[in-house]
Each structure stands twice: as structure tokens, then as C-alpha cells.
Amino acid sequence: MDLKEEDKRIRMMRIVVDLNLQTIATDPNMSLEDALNQVETVKKFVLSLFPEKENAFELILRPRFMRVIKERFLQSQIKEFENEF
């Protein structure tokens, strides 16, 4: 793969990752299960672009997704708890 093709794939990956992070963070209809499934879908997409980079996904991208998921769903649980009192 030449540099131009690799740059194109990297840009595509960044766009997909960023859009999915934003969706997970802001979509009020997305459940925790949906968010976790979305991470796996993104992983499959990334590996279709870079088959040899599963370890990089696990070390770099999965923690980003998990941070957003934890923030989103922990905040919603806190709000539900506060509304009960």
C-alpha cells in the first residue's frame, strides 16, 4: 500500500471513529448494549482497512470508546438516581 492510499484509509478511519464516538456520546436513544455493539462494528470496519492492527485498536481506540461510554451511561444513571429523590 502506498502512502497516498494509507493516508486515505487513515482519514476514513478517523471520520468513522469520531462520528461513532459523537453518536455514542449524544444519541439519547442509544442503550448501553447498542453502544457496545457499535464499538464492535467500528472495530470490524477498522480491521477491514488495517487487518494487521487489531492490537492497535485494542490499545488506542477501544479505551477512547470505553471512556465515552462510561461517561455517558454513568451520567445518565446519576441523573436517574437524583430524579428519584
N, CA, C and O atoms as a GROMACS GRO file, in nm:
protein
  340
    1MET      N    1   0.086  -0.118   0.000
    1MET     CA    2   0.000   0.000   0.000
    1MET      C    3   0.090   0.124   0.000
    1MET      O    4   0.183   0.135   0.081
    2ASP      N    5   0.062   0.216  -0.092
    2ASP     CA    6   0.142   0.338  -0.096
    2ASP      C    7   0.093   0.439   0.008
    2ASP      O    8  -0.013   0.422   0.068
    3LEU      N    9   0.172   0.542   0.027
    3LEU     CA   10   0.141   0.642   0.130
    3LEU      C   11   0.008   0.712   0.106
    3LEU      O   12  -0.065   0.740   0.201
    4LYS      N   13  -0.022   0.742  -0.019
    4LYS     CA   14  -0.147   0.810  -0.050
    4LYS      C   15  -0.267   0.724  -0.010
    4LYS      O   16  -0.362   0.774   0.049
    5GLU      N   17  -0.261   0.596  -0.042
    5GLU     CA   18  -0.369   0.504  -0.006
    5GLU      C   19  -0.379   0.489   0.146
    5GLU      O   20  -0.489   0.486   0.201
    6GLU      N   21  -0.265   0.479   0.212
    6GLU     CA   22  -0.267   0.467   0.358
    6GLU      C   23  -0.325   0.592   0.423
    6GLU      O   24  -0.404   0.582   0.518
    7ASP      N   25  -0.288   0.709   0.374
    7ASP     CA   26  -0.345   0.834   0.426
    7ASP      C   27  -0.496   0.839   0.408
    7ASP      O   28  -0.568   0.884   0.497
    8LYS      N   29  -0.544   0.792   0.294
    8LYS     CA   30  -0.688   0.788   0.267
    8LYS      C   31  -0.757   0.696   0.368
    8LYS      O   32  -0.862   0.731   0.422
    9ARG      N   33  -0.700   0.580   0.392
    9ARG     CA   34  -0.758   0.486   0.488
    9ARG      C   35  -0.757   0.543   0.630
    9ARG      O   36  -0.853   0.526   0.705
   10ILE      N   37  -0.650   0.609   0.666
   10ILE     CA   38  -0.642   0.670   0.800
   10ILE      C   39  -0.748   0.778   0.816
   10ILE      O   40  -0.814   0.785   0.920
   11ARG      N   41  -0.765   0.862   0.714
   11ARG     CA   42  -0.869   0.966   0.720
   11ARG      C   43  -1.008   0.905   0.734
   11ARG      O   44  -1.090   0.951   0.814
   12MET      N   45  -1.033   0.800   0.656
   12MET     CA   46  -1.162   0.733   0.663
   12MET      C   47  -1.185   0.674   0.802
   12MET      O   48  -1.294   0.685   0.858
   13MET      N   49  -1.083   0.612   0.857
   13MET     CA   50  -1.094   0.553   0.990
   13MET      C   51  -1.123   0.661   1.094
   13MET      O   52  -1.210   0.643   1.180
   14ARG      N   53  -1.052   0.771   1.087
   14ARG     CA   54  -1.072   0.880   1.184
   14ARG      C   55  -1.214   0.935   1.178
   14ARG      O   56  -1.276   0.961   1.281
   15ILE      N   57  -1.265   0.951   1.057
   15ILE     CA   58  -1.401   1.003   1.041
   15ILE      C   59  -1.502   0.907   1.103
   15ILE      O   60  -1.590   0.949   1.178
   16VAL      N   61  -1.488   0.779   1.073
   16VAL     CA   62  -1.582   0.679   1.127
   16VAL      C   63  -1.571   0.672   1.279
   16VAL      O   64  -1.673   0.667   1.348
   17VAL      N   65  -1.450   0.671   1.332
   17VAL     CA   66  -1.431   0.666   1.477
   17VAL      C   67  -1.492   0.790   1.543
   17VAL      O   68  -1.566   0.778   1.641
   18ASP      N   69  -1.461   0.907   1.491
   18ASP     CA   70  -1.512   1.031   1.550
   18ASP      C   71  -1.665   1.040   1.544
   18ASP      O   72  -1.728   1.081   1.642
   19LEU      N   73  -1.723   1.002   1.431
   19LEU     CA   74  -1.869   1.006   1.420
   19LEU      C   75  -1.935   0.910   1.518
   19LEU      O   76  -2.037   0.942   1.578
   20ASN      N   77  -1.877   0.793   1.534
   20ASN     CA   78  -1.934   0.696   1.626
   20ASN      C   79  -1.915   0.738   1.771
   20ASN      O   80  -2.004   0.716   1.854
   21LEU      N   81  -1.802   0.796   1.804
   21LEU     CA   82  -1.783   0.848   1.940
   21LEU      C   83  -1.888   0.956   1.970
   21LEU      O   84  -1.946   0.958   2.078
   22GLN      N   85  -1.910   1.044   1.874
   22GLN     CA   86  -2.009   1.151   1.892
   22GLN      C   87  -2.150   1.095   1.907
   22GLN      O   88  -2.227   1.141   1.991
   23THR      N   89  -2.182   0.996   1.826
   23THR     CA   90  -2.314   0.934   1.834
   23THR      C   91  -2.336   0.868   1.969
   23THR      O   92  -2.441   0.884   2.030
   24ILE      N   93  -2.238   0.793   2.014
   24ILE     CA   94  -2.249   0.727   2.144
   24ILE      C   95  -2.265   0.830   2.255
   24ILE      O   96  -2.344   0.810   2.348
   25ALA      N   97  -2.193   0.939   2.245
   25ALA     CA   98  -2.198   1.041   2.350
   25ALA      C   99  -2.329   1.118   2.352
   25ALA      O  100  -2.370   1.167   2.458
   26THR      N  101  -2.396   1.131   2.238
   26THR     CA  102  -2.509   1.224   2.232
   26THR      C  103  -2.645   1.165   2.196
   26THR      O  104  -2.747   1.230   2.220
   27ASP      N  105  -2.650   1.047   2.140
   27ASP     CA  106  -2.779   0.991   2.096
   27ASP      C  107  -2.861   0.946   2.217
   27ASP      O  108  -2.824   0.850   2.284
   28PRO      N  109  -2.970   1.015   2.247
   28PRO     CA  110  -3.048   0.981   2.367
   28PRO      C  111  -3.118   0.846   2.358
   28PRO      O  112  -3.159   0.790   2.460
   29ASN      N  113  -3.131   0.793   2.238
   29ASN     CA  114  -3.199   0.665   2.220
   29ASN      C  115  -3.105   0.546   2.224
   29ASN      O  116  -3.149   0.431   2.219
   30MET      N  117  -2.975   0.572   2.232
   30MET     CA  118  -2.879   0.462   2.230
   30MET      C  119  -2.866   0.401   2.369
   30MET      O  120  -2.842   0.470   2.468
   31SER      N  121  -2.883   0.270   2.374
   31SER     CA  122  -2.867   0.197   2.500
   31SER      C  123  -2.720   0.159   2.519
   31SER      O  124  -2.640   0.171   2.427
   32LEU      N  125  -2.689   0.115   2.637
   32LEU     CA  126  -2.553   0.067   2.664
   32LEU      C  127  -2.520  -0.049   2.572
   32LEU      O  128  -2.410  -0.055   2.516
   33GLU      N  129  -2.613  -0.140   2.554
   33GLU     CA  130  -2.590  -0.255   2.465
   33GLU      C  131  -2.565  -0.208   2.322
   33GLU      O  132  -2.476  -0.260   2.254
   34ASP      N  133  -2.643  -0.110   2.276
   34ASP     CA  134  -2.623  -0.055   2.142
   34ASP      C  135  -2.484   0.006   2.128
   34ASP      O  136  -2.417  -0.013   2.027
   35ALA      N  137  -2.442   0.079   2.230
   35ALA     CA  138  -2.310   0.144   2.227
   35ALA      C  139  -2.199   0.040   2.218
   35ALA      O  140  -2.105   0.056   2.140
   36LEU      N  141  -2.209  -0.065   2.297
   36LEU     CA  142  -2.107  -0.170   2.294
   36LEU      C  143  -2.106  -0.242   2.160
   36LEU      O  144  -2.000  -0.276   2.108
   37ASN      N  145  -2.224  -0.265   2.103
   37ASN     CA  146  -2.231  -0.326   1.970
   37ASN      C  147  -2.170  -0.234   1.865
   37ASN      O  148  -2.106  -0.281   1.770
   38GLN      N  149  -2.189  -0.104   1.882
   38GLN     CA  150  -2.133  -0.008   1.787
   38GLN      C  151  -1.980  -0.013   1.789
   38GLN      O  152  -1.917  -0.002   1.684
   39VAL      N  153  -1.923  -0.030   1.905
   39VAL     CA  154  -1.776  -0.041   1.915
   39VAL      C  155  -1.728  -0.161   1.835
   39VAL      O  156  -1.628  -0.152   1.764
   40GLU      N  157  -1.798  -0.272   1.845
   40GLU     CA  158  -1.758  -0.392   1.771
   40GLU      C  159  -1.773  -0.372   1.620
   40GLU      O  160  -1.693  -0.423   1.542
   41THR      N  161  -1.876  -0.299   1.581
   41THR     CA  162  -1.896  -0.269   1.439
   41THR      C  163  -1.782  -0.182   1.387
   41THR      O  164  -1.730  -0.206   1.278
   42VAL      N  165  -1.744  -0.082   1.464
   42VAL     CA  166  -1.632   0.005   1.425
   42VAL      C  167  -1.503  -0.076   1.418
   42VAL      O  168  -1.422  -0.057   1.327
   43LYS      N  169  -1.483  -0.165   1.513
   43LYS     CA  170  -1.363  -0.249   1.513
   43LYS      C  171  -1.355  -0.330   1.383
   43LYS      O  172  -1.249  -0.338   1.321
   44LYS      N  173  -1.466  -0.390   1.342
   44LYS     CA  174  -1.468  -0.467   1.217
   44LYS      C  175  -1.432  -0.379   1.099
   44LYS      O  176  -1.358  -0.420   1.009
   45PHE      N  177  -1.486  -0.256   1.098
   45PHE     CA  178  -1.456  -0.164   0.990
   45PHE      C  179  -1.307  -0.129   0.988
   45PHE      O  180  -1.243  -0.133   0.883
   46VAL      N  181  -1.253  -0.096   1.104
   46VAL     CA  182  -1.111  -0.059   1.114
   46VAL      C  183  -1.024  -0.176   1.068
   46VAL      O  184  -0.926  -0.156   0.996
   47LEU      N  185  -1.059  -0.296   1.110
   47LEU     CA  186  -0.979  -0.413   1.071
   47LEU      C  187  -0.994  -0.444   0.922
   47LEU      O  188  -0.905  -0.506   0.863
   48SER      N  189  -1.104  -0.402   0.860
   48SER     CA  190  -1.116  -0.420   0.715
   48SER      C  191  -1.020  -0.327   0.642
   48SER      O  192  -0.974  -0.358   0.532
   49LEU      N  193  -0.989  -0.213   0.704
   49LEU     CA  194  -0.893  -0.120   0.645
   49LEU      C  195  -0.749  -0.159   0.678
   49LEU      O  196  -0.659  -0.148   0.595
   50PHE      N  197  -0.729  -0.205   0.802
   50PHE     CA  198  -0.596  -0.238   0.853
   50PHE      C  199  -0.602  -0.373   0.924
   50PHE      O  200  -0.605  -0.378   1.047
   51PRO      N  201  -0.603  -0.484   0.849
   51PRO     CA  202  -0.623  -0.617   0.909
   51PRO      C  203  -0.520  -0.654   1.016
   51PRO      O  204  -0.551  -0.731   1.107
   52GLU      N  205  -0.403  -0.602   1.005
   52GLU     CA  206  -0.296  -0.640   1.098
   52GLU      C  207  -0.292  -0.553   1.224
   52GLU      O  208  -0.199  -0.566   1.304
   53LYS      N  209  -0.390  -0.466   1.243
   53LYS     CA  210  -0.384  -0.367   1.351
   53LYS      C  211  -0.484  -0.390   1.464
   53LYS      O  212  -0.527  -0.294   1.528
   54GLU      N  213  -0.522  -0.514   1.488
   54GLU     CA  214  -0.618  -0.540   1.596
   54GLU      C  215  -0.562  -0.496   1.731
   54GLU      O  216  -0.633  -0.439   1.813
   55ASN      N  217  -0.435  -0.522   1.754
   55ASN     CA  218  -0.372  -0.483   1.880
   55ASN      C  219  -0.375  -0.331   1.898
   55ASN      O  220  -0.400  -0.281   2.008
   56ALA      N  221  -0.351  -0.258   1.791
   56ALA     CA  222  -0.355  -0.112   1.797
   56ALA      C  223  -0.497  -0.064   1.830
   56ALA      O  224  -0.514   0.030   1.907
   57PHE      N  225  -0.598  -0.129   1.772
   57PHE     CA  226  -0.736  -0.093   1.805
   57PHE      C  227  -0.761  -0.111   1.954
   57PHE      O  228  -0.817  -0.024   2.019
   58GLU      N  229  -0.719  -0.225   2.007
   58GLU     CA  230  -0.743  -0.255   2.148
   58GLU      C  231  -0.668  -0.160   2.242
   58GLU      O  232  -0.718  -0.127   2.349
   59LEU      N  233  -0.551  -0.117   2.201
   59LEU     CA  234  -0.470  -0.030   2.286
   59LEU      C  235  -0.504   0.119   2.274
   59LEU      O  236  -0.489   0.195   2.369
   60ILE      N  237  -0.551   0.159   2.157
   60ILE     CA  238  -0.572   0.302   2.132
   60ILE      C  239  -0.719   0.340   2.122
   60ILE      O  240  -0.765   0.431   2.191
   61LEU      N  241  -0.793   0.271   2.038
   61LEU     CA  242  -0.931   0.313   2.011
   61LEU      C  243  -1.031   0.260   2.113
   61LEU      O  244  -1.120   0.335   2.155
   62ARG      N  245  -1.020   0.133   2.153
   62ARG     CA  246  -1.118   0.081   2.250
   62ARG      C  247  -1.121   0.164   2.378
   62ARG      O  248  -1.230   0.193   2.428
   63PRO      N  249  -1.006   0.204   2.434
   63PRO     CA  250  -1.012   0.288   2.555
   63PRO      C  251  -1.085   0.421   2.532
   63PRO      O  252  -1.152   0.471   2.623
   64ARG      N  253  -1.073   0.479   2.413
   64ARG     CA  254  -1.146   0.603   2.383
   64ARG      C  255  -1.297   0.577   2.386
   64ARG      O  256  -1.373   0.654   2.444
   65PHE      N  257  -1.337   0.468   2.322
   65PHE     CA  258  -1.480   0.434   2.322
   65PHE      C  259  -1.529   0.405   2.463
   65PHE      O  260  -1.636   0.451   2.502
   66MET      N  261  -1.452   0.331   2.539
   66MET     CA  262  -1.497   0.294   2.673
   66MET      C  263  -1.506   0.416   2.765
   66MET      O  264  -1.594   0.422   2.851
   67ARG      N  265  -1.418   0.512   2.747
   67ARG     CA  266  -1.424   0.635   2.827
   67ARG      C  267  -1.554   0.710   2.798
   67ARG      O  268  -1.622   0.756   2.890
   68VAL      N  269  -1.589   0.722   2.670
   68VAL     CA  270  -1.713   0.791   2.632
   68VAL      C  271  -1.835   0.714   2.684
   68VAL      O  272  -1.930   0.774   2.734
   69ILE      N  273  -1.832   0.583   2.671
   69ILE     CA  274  -1.944   0.500   2.718
   69ILE      C  275  -1.960   0.514   2.869
   69ILE      O  276  -2.072   0.530   2.918
   70LYS      N  277  -1.850   0.508   2.942
   70LYS     CA  278  -1.859   0.521   3.088
   70LYS      C  279  -1.914   0.658   3.127
   70LYS      O  280  -2.001   0.667   3.213
   71GLU      N  281  -1.863   0.764   3.065
   71GLU     CA  282  -1.911   0.899   3.096
   71GLU      C  283  -2.059   0.912   3.065
   71GLU      O  284  -2.136   0.965   3.145
   72ARG      N  285  -2.098   0.866   2.950
   72ARG     CA  286  -2.238   0.880   2.906
   72ARG      C  287  -2.333   0.803   2.996
   72ARG      O  288  -2.433   0.858   3.044
   73PHE      N  289  -2.304   0.678   3.020
   73PHE     CA  290  -2.400   0.596   3.092
   73PHE      C  291  -2.390   0.614   3.243
   73PHE      O  292  -2.489   0.592   3.313
   74LEU      N  293  -2.276   0.651   3.294
   74LEU     CA  294  -2.266   0.682   3.436
   74LEU      C  295  -2.343   0.810   3.466
   74LEU      O  296  -2.414   0.818   3.566
   75GLN      N  297  -2.329   0.911   3.380
   75GLN     CA  298  -2.403   1.036   3.398
   75GLN      C  299  -2.553   1.012   3.394
   75GLN      O  300  -2.627   1.070   3.474
   76SER      N  301  -2.599   0.929   3.301
   76SER     CA  302  -2.743   0.905   3.292
   76SER      C  303  -2.793   0.830   3.415
   76SER      O  304  -2.905   0.854   3.460
   77GLN      N  305  -2.713   0.741   3.470
   77GLN     CA  306  -2.753   0.670   3.592
   77GLN      C  307  -2.758   0.766   3.711
   77GLN      O  308  -2.848   0.756   3.795
   78ILE      N  309  -2.664   0.858   3.718
   78ILE     CA  310  -2.663   0.957   3.827
   78ILE      C  311  -2.787   1.046   3.816
   78ILE      O  312  -2.851   1.073   3.918
   79LYS      N  313  -2.823   1.090   3.696
   79LYS     CA  314  -2.942   1.173   3.677
   79LYS      C  315  -3.068   1.098   3.719
   79LYS      O  316  -3.156   1.155   3.784
   80GLU      N  317  -3.077   0.972   3.681
   80GLU     CA  318  -3.193   0.891   3.721
   80GLU      C  319  -3.200   0.880   3.872
   80GLU      O  320  -3.308   0.890   3.931
   81PHE      N  321  -3.086   0.858   3.935
   81PHE     CA  322  -3.080   0.846   4.081
   81PHE      C  323  -3.124   0.977   4.146
   81PHE      O  324  -3.202   0.976   4.242
   82GLU      N  325  -3.073   1.091   4.095
   82GLU     CA  326  -3.109   1.221   4.152
   82GLU      C  327  -3.257   1.250   4.135
   82GLU      O  328  -3.319   1.312   4.222
   83ASN      N  329  -3.315   1.208   4.024
   83ASN     CA  330  -3.458   1.233   3.999
   83ASN      C  331  -3.547   1.153   4.093
   83ASN      O  332  -3.663   1.189   4.114
   84GLU      N  333  -3.496   1.047   4.149
   84GLU     CA  334  -3.574   0.966   4.242
   84GLU      C  335  -3.590   1.036   4.377
   84GLU      O  336  -3.681   1.002   4.453
   85PHE      N  337  -3.503   1.132   4.407
   85PHE     CA  338  -3.506   1.198   4.538
   85PHE      C  339  -3.551   1.340   4.528
   85PHE      O  340  -3.559   1.410   4.629
   0.00000   0.00000   0.00000
